[in-house]
């Protein structure tokens, strides 16, 4: 458990703590090829896109060559790349090292879950996934806060070097306590062509969505990447149906629970990402919250995840995941509907440790509902996914689900962004007679959620604030609809009993018991 938790936590930690370090990195590192803003963007998007692109390859490699072996290589690679990132002499080299770090991180996430799957059996497995979810959630909550303190006291380089002791502990735990497991029926050559095609598909979609969002869809590179990713994604199942040893056996998607959980993951995590992103923009850009306050209002979500995930994981193992995976998204949706009622006149939290009354009334109840709801989802969803397939395919199953969540999040967020942008400028034009909402200068100065008050005209600024509030409300409604759809998919598609390995395939029925069990 220590090995699995640390192996995945450092990946999530680096996805959050480095964001806090970006301003310091931009100020201190010399650059010649890219601008500071471009470099900062690539430091985050390069890491995330590479991580997403290689997840399925990493999961397949772990099943084929051994999970302990691939996990150990990933830990060593993440440790080395963390050191070189922390010692990077220029912005351009840091970007290169971050891409390599993302590649190493891709080996860790699916392996950590497949190691848990191969080590434990139900109902203990569900509780183990709860511990994993609680620990990784705590990392996400504490990472930015602890990282901010260390960066301010020491240097931005500690954002990377802090991984080294964690990697060393995880390496010791892996070598000492994790036994090797793999798909014993895997024969023939590894499907490297399939790996290349799916890397292009997932990487292209992830990079295109991340870059498009960062550039507010004004950069043709994002559309080229999305197009290339879409073509590769369409070609992938055709290729898999013709390969003698396919990277991703299509029979996995004929397992009902596996298909249902991946569909609900797309819907639920798409809503999750959009909620966090648009909420932060709205609180700071429209209502005028300070940056620390916009982050602080989200702390209850992480706390609920940390405190409740283990308990709920254990309950799901005994009672079944269906009721949690149906009720959880509905509670999350209720939280979004509460946030949708925030008025444009809500007072901002700008200073001091105590939030104003408006924050306690308008924002906090919705955040609490959302936190309780997501705590009911994470561990049962992971446990149901991993129990739906044979242990021999555990690494691949985890990787497919992670790839869907990482690609689905920015893609659905992009669709929501396009919808609310159209709503914002349409509402703004309706509120200010004679205003040309298509004017490029206006669109550069006044943007939905982010900077609606940038206009020097008081009438336009007031109308933009109201229009931005309307756009935020629409985003919350769309997010709530996605969550309700995810709840419906789980209710209809999942059985009511405890999570268990699917016996719908000969592979599942013939799966040997875990040595540890």
N, C-alpha and C positions, 0 to 999 in steps of 0.2 A: 504493500500500500504506500509506503514512503517513497519507493522508487517511482510508482505510477503517478502519485500526486505531484512530486517535485518535477518529474519529466514534463507533465502538461502545464504545471503552474508557471514555469519559467517562460514558456511560450506566451501564455496570457499576460504575464507580468511585463514582458518586453513589448507587448502590444499596447500597454497603457503608460508605463513609466517613461518611455522614450518621448511620448507626446509632451510630457511636462518639460523635458529637456530641450525641445526644439528651439525655443528662443535663444537659449545660451549657446547651443550649437551654431546657430546662424551668426551670432555675434563673434564667436571666438575662432572658428575654423576658416582658413584662407580658401579661396575658390577662384577658378579661372575659366572653367568650361560652362558651368551652370550658375544661375543666379541663386541668391540665398533662398528665395521663395521656392524656386524649382527644386533645389537641393533638399529643403525641408519636406516638400511634397514627396519626392522620391524616397526619402528615408523611411517614410511610413508606407506609401503605396507599393514601393518595391518589395518591402518585407512581406506585406499582406498578400500581394499578387503572387509572389513566388511560393509562399506558404500554401495558398489555395491551389495553385497549379500542380503542385507535386504531392498533394495529399493522397490521391487515389493510387498513384505509383507507389508511394511509401507503404500504404496499407497492403497492396498486393505483394510488395517485396517482403514484408514481414511475414505474411502467410507462406510465401514460397521458400524463403531462405532461413526463417526463424525469427521470432519476435524479440527474443532476448538479444540476438546478434544485431539486428537492425536498430533496436532501442539503444544499445550501447554505442553504436556508431553515431547515432543521432545526438546522444549526450556529449560524446567527445567532440563532435563537430560544432555543436552549439557552444560548448565551452571555449574552443579555439576561436571561433568567430566572435564571441563576446569579447575576448581579449583584444583581438585586432580592431574591433569596433571602438573599444575603449581607448586604444592607442592611436587611432587614425589621425594622420597629420593634415589631411585636407578634406574638404566637403565631398569631393568627387570620390575619393577612396572610401569614405564612410558609406556612401551610397552603394558601392560595389560590395563592401563587406556586409551590409545589411541584406542585400539580395542573397548572399551565401548563407547568412544566418537564417533567413526564411526557409532556405532549402533544408538546412539541418533541423529546423523546427518542425518541418513537415513530417519528418521521421518519428517525432515524439508523440504527437497527439493521437493518431490511430493506434500506435503501439501501446500506449498507456492503458487505453480502454480494452484492447484485446488481451493484454496481460491479466487484467482483472477478470475478464471473461473466462480465460483459460485456467485461472487459479481457483475461483470460487464457483459454487453451484447455488441455485435458489434454495431458500429465500435469502441466504447470506449475501449473495451477489448484489441484490437490490440495495441492501444496506451499504455495501462497499461502494456502489455507485453514488449513494447519498453522501458518503464521506468524501469521495472524489469531487462531487459537485460543491460541497460546502467549502472544501479547502481551496479549490480554484476560484470560487466566488470571493472568499476572504482575500485571496491574492489580488483580485481585481479591485476590491474595495480599498485595501490598504496600500496597494502599489503606488498610485498617484500621490497619496498623502506622504507616505514614507519617502518616496522618490523625490518629491518636492523639497522636503527638509534636507535630505542628503545632498541634493544638487545645489541648494542654496548654501549649505555649510561647507561643501568640499568642491565639487566640480560636476559638470554634466557627464564626465567620463564614468562616474560611479553608476550611472543608469545602466551601463553595460557590464562593468566589472563586478557588480553585485551578483551577477549570475554565477560567477566562478565557484564560490563556496557551495552554492546550492547544487551545481553540477557535480562537484566532487562527492558530496553526500549521496546524491542519486546514483552515481557510478558505483560507489561502494555497495549500496543497497542492492543494486542490480546484479553485480558480479557475485555477491555473497549469498543472496536469498532468492533471486528469480530463476526458476528453472526454464529450460528451453522448451518452446512449443512451436509447432508449425503445421501446415496442412500435409499430412503424411501421404495423401493420395496425389499430391502435385507431381506430375511427371512431364517430361519433354522440356522444350526450351521456354524461357520466360518471354512473354509477349511485349517486346520492346517497342514494336510499331504501335500497338495499342496504347502503350504508355505515352508515346510521343503525341499521338492524336488527342488523347484526353488531357494532356498537359496544355496543348494549344487551346483546346476548348475551354477548360476551366480558367486557365491563365488569361486568355483573351477576354473572356466575359468579366472576370474579376478586375483586371487592369482597366478595361474600358469603362466599367461602371465607376470604379474608384476615381479614375482620372476625370471622367466626365462630370462627376459630382463636384470635384475640386475646382474644375475650370468652368462650372456652371453651364456645361454643355455648349461651350463656344469653341471647342478645340476639335478639329476633324480627326486627330489621332485617336480619340476615344471611340469614335464611330467606326474607324477602320478596325480597331482591336475588337470591338463588339461584333462586327461583321465576320471577321476571321474566326472568332470563338464560336459564333453561331453555326458557321459552315462545318467546322470541326465537330461540333456537338451533334449535328444531324448525321454526319458521316460515321460517328463512333458506333452506334448500335448496329449499323449495317456491316461495319468491319468486324464487330464482335460475333455476329452471326455466322461469319465465314472463317474465323480463325480456329485452328485445331485446339489450341490452348489459350482461350481468350483471357485477356487481363481481367475483365469483369464478366463473369458468366451471366448471361441474360436470365438464366433460371432463378437467380436471386430475386428478381423483380416479380416472379410468379409466386413468391411467398407473400401471402396476404399482409401479415403484420409488418414485414419489412417495407413493402410498397406504401402502406398506409402511414407508417411513422415518417417516412421520407417526405410524403406529401404534406403532412401536418407540420413537419419541420420547416418546410419552405414557407408555409403560411404564417406560422407562429413567430419564427425568427425574423422573417421579413418585417412583420409588425413591430417586433422588439427593437430592431435596429432603427427603423424609421422613428419610433417613439423617442428614443434617446437623442437622436440627432436633431429632430425638429423641436423637441422640448428645450434643448440647450440653446438653439438658435432663438427661439421665441422669448425665453426668459431673459436672455442677455440683449438681443437685438431689438426687441419690441418693448418689453416691460422695463428694461434697464437694470436688470440684476447684475451685481458684481460677479466676476468669474468664480470666485470662491463660493459664493452663495448658490450659483447655478449648479455647481458640483455637489454642494452640501445637501441640497434637497433630494438628490438621488441616493444618498447614503442608506436610507431605510431599505431600499431594494436589496443592496448587497448584504445588509445585516440580516434580513429575513432569509435570504438564500443561505447564508452561513449557519444560522441557528436552526433552520427547519429542514434543510435538505436531507440530512442523515435520518431524521425521524420519519419523514415522509417516504424516503426510499425504503426503509424497513416496513412501513405500513403497506406500501405498494407491492412488496414482495409477498406479503401474506394475503392481502385483500384483492390484489389485481390492480393494474394500472389504469384501466379504462375510466373509472370514476374520477381519478385525479386528472387525467389528460382531457377529460370533458369539462370538469368544473374549473380547473386552473385557468385555461384560456378565457372562460366566461368572466371570472373574477378580474383577470387582467383587463378585459374589455370594459368592465364596469369602471375600473380605474381611469381608463382613457376617456370614457364618457364624462366622468367627473372633471377631468382636466379640460375637456372641451367647453365647460361652462365658465372658464376663467374670463372675466370681463377685461376689456381694453384699459379700464381705469384701475385695475388691480395695482396696489402699491408695490414698488420694487424693494427687494432686500439688497441694500447697497453697502452697509457697513455693520460692524458689531456681530457678536456671536449669537444674538437672539433675533430670530426672524420676526418681521412685522405680523400683525394680526391677519392681514390679507393673505400672506403666505400660508399661515396655519389653516385658514379656511378654504382658500382657493386651490392650493397646490398640494399640501401635505396629505389630505385624505385620499386623493387620487393616487399618489405615490405609494401610500401604504397598501391600498387595494392591489395595485400592480405588483408590489413586492410579495404579498401573500400569494397572489395568483401564480407568479413565475416560480415561487418556491414549490408549488404543487406540480410543476411541469418538468423541471430539469432532470431530476433523478429518475422518475418513472419513465420519461421518454427515453433516456439513455438505456435504462435497464430493459425496456421492452424491445428496443432496437437490437441490442446485443444478444438478447435471448431468442430472437426470432430466427436467427440463422445458425447453422452448424458452427461449432467452435473453430473448425478448420478455416472458416471464412471470416473470423472475427475482425481481423485487421482490415480487410477490404470493406466490410460492412461499416465499420467506424469511419473509415476514410471517405466512403461515398456520402454518408450522412453529413460529415464535417464539410465536405466540398459543397454540398447542396446548401447548407446554411450560410457558408461564406460567400457563395456566388449569389444566392437568392436574396440575401440582405441588401447589398448595394443595388441590385437590379430592381427589386420592388421599391426601394427607397427612391431610385431614379424616376420610376413611373409616378410615384406619389408627388415627387418634387415638380414634375412637369404639370401635373394636375393642379397643384396649389399655386404654381406660378401663373398659370392661365387664370385661375380664380382671382388671384391677388390683383393683377393688372386690370382685369375686367371690372372688379369691384371698385378699384381706384378710379377708373374712368367714369363709372356711374356716380361716384360720390363727388367728383370735381367736374362740373360741366365745362366742356370745351377742351379738356385735357387730352393730349395725344399720348395714350399709354404705350404706343409703339415707338416713341422717340428714344433712340439709342442713348442719348445723354441722360434722360430720365431713368431708364433702366439701369444704367451704370451707377447712378446716384442713389436710387431708391429700389431696394430689393426685398422680396417677401421674407418675413421673419427676421432676417439678418440686420438690415439697416433701413427700416422704413422711415426713420426720422431724419435721414440725411439731407432732405430738401430744406432750403432756407426759407421757403414759402410756408408760413404757419398753417395755411389752409390745406396745402398738400401734405404737410407733416401729420396733421391731425387725421386727415382722410387715410393716409398710409398706415397709421397706427391701427385704425379701425379695420382697414382692409387686411392687414397682416393678421389681426386677431381672427377674422373670418377664415383666412387661409389656414391658420393653425387649427381652428375648429374642424375644418374639412379634413386635415391630415389625421386628427384624432378619430374622426368618424370612419375614415378608411382603415385605419389601424384596428379599430374595434371590429369592423366587418371582417377583416382578415383573421382576427382571433376567433370570432364566432364561427367562421368557416372551418378553422382548424379544429375547434371543439366538435363541430358536426361531423367532420371526417373521422375523428377518433371515436366518437360515440357509435357511428354506424359501422365503422370498419374493424374495431377491436373487439375481442371477446371479453367477457366479464371476469374471467378467472385470473389467478396469479400468473405473472409472466413466466414463460417457459420456452425452451428451445422448440422450434417448429419441428413437427414430425411429418410435415407434408412432403418431405423429400427423402429419398433413400439415404442421402448423406447425413441428414439430421438423425435418422433412426439408428444409423450405424456408428454415430460418434462415440468414441471411447470416453470414459470418465477421466477427469483431471487427476493427475498423480497427487496433487496437494489435497484434493477432496478425498 
